[in-house]
Amino acid sequence: RDEDSSESDKPLDPAQTIRDLLSKGGTVEAGLLSRSTRRESKFRLLEAGEIEPLLSEYR
């Protein structure tokens, strides 16, 4: 029996996952789906300036 198996069975906390990622120098990318657009690509990646205010609470 693996001693860590009980911890790996717990669902991950998304907020803690983001904190861990950012503390290790990771980056976050996010996109928006616009269903009403006529463009071929309905997704738009957000700019860093659009995401940064949202991530400030995780730093």
C-alpha positions as CSV (number, residue, x, y, z in Angstrom):
1,R,0.0,0.0,0.0
2,D,1.3,3.4,-0.9
3,E,1.3,5.8,2.0
4,D,0.6,8.8,-0.3
5,S,-2.4,7.2,-1.8
6,S,-4.8,8.7,0.7
7,E,-3.6,12.2,-0.2
8,S,-3.7,11.6,-4.0
9,D,-7.4,10.5,-3.7
10,K,-8.4,13.9,-2.4
11,P,-9.6,16.4,-5.0
12,L,-7.1,19.2,-5.8
13,D,-7.9,22.7,-4.5
14,P,-7.8,24.9,-7.6
15,A,-6.7,28.0,-5.7
16,Q,-3.9,26.1,-4.0
17,T,-2.8,24.6,-7.4
18,I,-2.6,28.1,-8.8
19,R,-0.6,29.4,-5.8
20,D,1.8,26.5,-6.1
21,L,2.3,27.0,-9.8
22,L,2.9,30.8,-9.4
23,S,5.3,30.3,-6.5
24,K,7.5,28.0,-8.7
25,G,7.6,30.6,-11.5
26,G,4.9,29.1,-13.6
27,T,2.6,31.0,-15.9
28,V,-1.2,31.0,-16.4
29,E,-2.9,31.3,-19.8
30,A,-6.6,31.9,-20.2
31,G,-8.9,32.2,-23.1
32,L,-12.5,33.2,-23.8
33,L,-14.9,31.5,-26.1
34,S,-17.1,33.8,-28.1
35,R,-19.9,31.8,-29.6
36,S,-21.4,34.7,-31.5
37,T,-18.3,35.6,-33.6
38,R,-18.1,34.9,-37.3
39,R,-14.3,34.3,-37.1
40,E,-13.0,30.8,-37.8
41,S,-11.4,30.8,-34.3
42,K,-14.0,31.4,-31.6
43,F,-11.3,31.5,-28.9
44,R,-9.3,34.6,-27.8
45,L,-6.3,34.3,-25.5
46,L,-6.4,36.9,-22.8
47,E,-3.5,39.4,-22.6
48,A,-1.2,39.3,-19.5
49,G,-2.7,42.6,-18.4
50,E,-6.2,41.2,-18.4
51,I,-5.1,38.2,-16.3
52,E,-2.8,39.8,-13.8
53,P,-5.4,41.6,-11.7
54,L,-7.2,38.2,-11.3
55,L,-4.0,36.4,-10.2
56,S,-2.8,39.1,-7.8
57,E,-4.8,37.4,-4.9
58,Y,-2.8,34.2,-5.5
59,R,0.6,35.8,-5.2
